[in-house]
């Protein structure tokens, strides 16, 4: 005959399924015991319930925090004041660190004192904070870029008009042979000014805060980003372009330009004092199945496996490379995900790396699972 349901059953069921980790830990005969824990305690560290139940209590503590936690255990055992609210680091099953916030409450028992621990994973909150920092930095850079572009573009427009009027006048009134030399000098000045005007227009497009979605040629977006970043890259490496005709993609021109720019800057950061004649950055835009790809490969500094895994963290910097300007590959991945695409990285031969952004062709449905597929591991 089954036992009558207890009025505590609904509460215990809620605790079992809560996202907040809950565990009761006490000490018996010098050993720490964990008579109760809910599902969240095990899942936040990558274990099943049975695996976590068999795990010694202190085995889930990160090694660098173990001494502090043992000292805290001794203070609790001796009846000394112990913090009821603190942060520490746990060890995930895969070896990664999980920062947590812990609130404890003593629970009087017949044979001593146990503690109820409420454990909250701080990783999601940190990711949100980093995303906000990322957004603030992008907004600041965009505002600065837009201001500089306007300040340059307005007087430049007047200068170009004056140069064109001067050229028409000299072409009819200045005698030879002085006329040819003067016209060549004016043509050079006009060409340089028009190049500056084009770069300023690209900069204004990149700094735009609009979110207009329209059909775009990813090759043209890449060309505009290359024009802007060429002064930085040309002193570090030779840029080889392979821009093939590709189908249109649906997206926001400013945001996709930011993504390509971030990828180019990350690739260029792999060269440190090397002879630019030996350095190569290959930029390829081509169609691939139902997508359009931009692939950027370089023979710069290689990344170790650990850095390859962290390269999409906001503000990532390593000895091999890192975003000295801009906010790095995390921005490129976030923008690509918002467009239903992805950004991946892999080694390029024995040295260097390849970053690849894939975007769906215009007219194809956006994958709803794109964000989940690209989410970094906990």
Secondary structure, DSSP 8 states (H G I E B T S, - for coil): ------TTHHHHHHHHH-SSEEEEEEEETTEEEEEEE-HHHHHTTT--HHHHHTS-GGGGB-HHHHHHHHHHHHHHHTT----SEEEEEEE-TTS-EEEEEEEEEEEEETTEEEEEEEEEE-HHHHHHHHHHHHHHHHHHHHHHHHHHHHHHHHHHHHHHHHHHHHHHHHHHHS-TTHHHHHHHHHHHHHHHHHHHHHHHHHHHHHH------EEE-HHHHHHHHHHHHHHHHTTT-EEEEEE-----EEE-HHHHHHHHHHHHHHHHTT-SS--GGG-EEEEEEEEETTEEEEEEEE-S----HHHHHHTTSTT-B-SS-B-SSS--HHHHHHHHHHTT-EEEEEE-TTSSEEEEEEEEBTTS---TTHHHHH----
